[in-house]
Amino acid sequence: MPVLAGFEVVQIGGGLAAAVCGRLFADAGARVCCIDPDAATPLAFHLNHGKTPASGDVARAAIAAADLIVCEGRPRQLRTRELSLEAVRRINPTAVIVAISPFGQTGPKADDPATDLTLFFGSGIARMLTGQVDDLGEAPIRPVGEQSAFIGGIAAACAGMHAVLAGRNSPKVSGPTIDVSIQEALATITITELARAGRSGKSWSRKRLTDGNGATVCILPAHDGYAAISPRDDHQWAAWLRVMGSPDWGKDPRFATKPDRVAHWDALYALMSTWSRGYDKQSIADMAQAAHVPSFPLREPAEQLASAQLAHRTFFRPLDIGGQTIDVPGPPFGLSLAKTDRETARERSDDPMPLAGIRVLDFSWVIAGPTATRYLAAMGAEVIKVEGPGRGDPGRTSELHSVLGQAKRGIVLDLKKPDAVAIARDLAAKSDVLIENFATGVMDRLGLGADALRDINPNLVYVSASGLGRTGPEAHAVAYGTLLQCYAGFAGLNRHPGVPPRVGVAWLDPMCGLMLAFITAAALWHRRRGGGVARIDFSMLEAMLWTMAEPLLGEQLGAPPQPVGNRSERHAPQGAYRCAGDDGWISLAVTTDEEWQSLCAIVPALSPLARLGFVERVEQRQTIDDILAAWALPRAAAAAAAELLHGSIPAAALAASRDLVECDHLRGRGFWDEDGAGVLPGCRGTRASAGF
């Protein structure tokens, strides 16, 4: 039985983020009813496939029976629809309503237009997505595959699932309305940089300094593509030198320690590249993994479709589009459910917090798992973080722990010692959820695996997060989130044509944190209903590919994905243009003929082209881009964005983290929490209220 069997969701309208939210619920087993779904593109068709279409009285009956209702639109749009938020609330006074919009339902920017591109500029992610650059003339970039919709939809599903749990904790007269801002959900991807800016007022530099983080993780050229490696620790560096045949330059004092390698990175990278070009990308990764050095080849989407690992885990599932059967991503969480005869743990019914009375034993570390448990702590769970002696979680060396360590209790256990393992088992016996992201097999060897703990706590929801899942031929590969971004094909597509790929920001880990918090809440909902106890086997690679549905579909439908920078097949013009000042950029996208007319009125040099339709604008894209580049160059980015937005054209200046700290809109929405002399980003992206 699926974990959300019996859970009723209604998805209203054709927004992509709402469709992503509904897809995640459907993949977990919920029944999703769709009112006016979009099927105009292969991505929208995939996201809405398998949902139940409804209209008229059937739609209203579905709304009345729903546990959760999700819709997408700016405030003015949601007020003027036939099924407005007020109308939906009248039909179902107690359901959780999740409203997704670019900037939230409140605040001075709430009704501003936005697109995928402008949201990445306005959230600051475009500035960091591909890592530091050598030339600031290289435009910041958005990622492939409508990722703002995926992040917004996942955040909405996570918040909505927890809100449903809150409703079961205490009687309610009216259900909550959850306000999801895609800008805020995106901004929190770079939580470390936000925390640093909030405390110091300083922003990360887009201009490459020293190694640009290459000594931690980098991409090397191979004779058939690229391979990513991450010999970040001293013992891994020593092993990597042996993989390369113990070259004489490996004894060079310039490369003796990690700080040395950072300081002399250009010389080191050239030497490693000379070696790597003699091998194919898979051989480099295989040799490195055999030496326990994290490494993966940069794959194309087509290569993922033939993956033995994904076939073993039956990740892909067939879908018929226009008479052609193709493979589409399935859910990234392997689920097994066990019945139990014992009474489930008692949870406090007098506390409005969703996870009041829930104890979480947290064996996770760095980003993905700690992000998930931070959300669980924010929802009222008692989180006990287990760390080893010495340095503890590597996140403690940066501002990461300042945010992700909040509201958690801690215990130091040396799990190499039997007494410490006995303490861990005793804690597990008194917990509701255990989350771990050790290498495959570690928890089993410690006597802390799911099977070993089932006897002492049959009610324990056990969540394992790993790079490629706990089963399959690649289950034991050593993996980090940034390497998996390379392996999935994400890093290879997020670039301008002709520019070599870079690893970029740690995108996958925080996104997986949201997914893990969602599926944990779903498992607790299932347990409360007496359906059994879930064992969750979460694959980060599969989560990445789940969000890369668009390029995977294109690969099979005759439109193989290629790096295209910021250009779009759906909007013209769309792009990023250099402005005055230090690394000033403006992004804009024209989505309708009306917006084009408005743009031509603002930019005088475009006025002779004002009658062009979409096809003609695509044909003359370079001419239009040249005119827009000349218009933007002398202007301040913020002023240019304000002028375009005044004309109802989606636009955003490239934001730095410090710009987000100073943003009146974010401060007014409570995005920032006071922290001594500075601020820290709260556990946001969503806000709950009784209404608007």
Buried (B, 14 or more C-beta within 10 A) or exposed (E): EBBBBBBBBBBBBBBBBBBBBBBBBBBBBBBBBBBBBBBEBBBBBBBBBBBBEBEEEEBBEBBBBBBBBBBBBBBEBBEEBEBBBEEBBEBBEBBBBBBBBBBBBBBEBBBBBBBBBBBBBBBBBBBBBBBBBEEBEBBBBBBBBBBBBBBBBBBBBBBBBBBBBBBBBEEBEEBBBBBBBBBBBBBBBBBBBBBBBBBBEEBBBBEBEBBBBBBBBBBBBBEEBBBBBBBBBEEBBBBBBEBBEEEEBBEBEEBEEBEBBBBBBEEBBEBBBBBBEEBBBBBBBBBBBEBBBBBBBBBBBBBBBEBEBBBBBEBBEEBEBEEEEBBBBBBBBBBEBBEBEEEBBEBBEEBEBBBBBBBBBBBBBBBBBBBBBBBBBBBBBBBBBBBBEEEBBBBBEEBBBBBBBBBBEEBEBEBEEEEBBEBBBEBBBEBBBBBBBBBBEBBBEBBBBBEBBBEEBBBBBBBBBBBBBBBBEBBBBBBBBBBBBBBBBBBBBBBBEEBEBBBBBBBBBBBBBBBBBBBBBBBBBBBBBEBBBBBBBBBBBBBBBBBBBBBBBBBBEEEEBEBBBBBBEEBBBBBBBBBEEEBBBBBBBBBEBEBBBBBBEBBEBBEEBEEBEBEEBBEBBEBBBEBBBEBBBEBBBBEBBEBBBEBBBBBBBBBBBBBBBEBEBBBEBEBBBEBEEBBBBBBBBBBBEEEB
